[in-house]
């Protein structure tokens, strides 16, 4: 799949008729998207963790000229170390069923399009190889995190979320939002994982939605409704409460009148205790809270 930029407007050419996709001039391409999947059946007893990189080799379209070979070796999901400024690979992970629900589509910027201006090089001339590197030590950490979740060690979970770099903590939170295992409340897990954060450490809109959307669903709300209040009080200080309201409205298929009621309900949940104390005591550990029923 390639993204074409034409006159400032971009659109996607998705996999389908090979002729429609493969004949796009490479000089127009600005990025590629690659899909990956982990085919191992991961249940609540298993974890996995791996990083991905892709290598691309591109010819000139076979027009008789000398081949123009450009090789990209791009590590997907990178972050920058705040101290060394070194670019480090992030990872794809799964625990407690989260890997079965997280989509893996990777966008790879293509910065060499100018090298193919005036050439008949097409998308079909691109050869790409994706390399998967398994990370056993990170799997060990995920096993420990899984045990903490099963044993409801909320103090320890919050400590881990606070101890690692914000960018990685937020990235893991997106996967934790997809946890689906018997007896495990993903709402409570995220309340602990993010509970140490204050309003000065808000989430960007994309991350915020990636956490909220899979959690505020009819199934989750009906199964773990007693954990909703605490989760909302944490989330509302980390982003736009309108996103939460929209998701709640969709979950109950509400109309405008119900949205007004939900807004009032959400405000009462958030304003109770000021929002800043949810999940945190003076020690920084999760505070005990009363049960909340909807």
Buried (B, 14 or more C-beta within 10 A) or exposed (E): BBBBEEEEEEEEBEEEEEEEBBEBBBBBBBBBBBEBEBEEEBEBEBBBBBBBBBEBBBBBBEEEEEBBEBEBEBBBBEBEEEEEEEEBBBBBBBBBBBBEEBEBEBEBEBEBBEBBEEBBBBBBBBEEEBEEEEBEEBBEBBBBBBEBBEEBBBBBBBBBBBEEBBBBBBBBBBBBBBBBBEEBBBBBBBBBBBBBBEEEEBBEEEBBBBBBBBBBBEEBBEBBBBBBBBBBBBBBBBBBBEBBBBBBBEBBEBEEEBBEEBBEBBEEBBEBEEBEBBBBEEEEBBBEBEEBEE
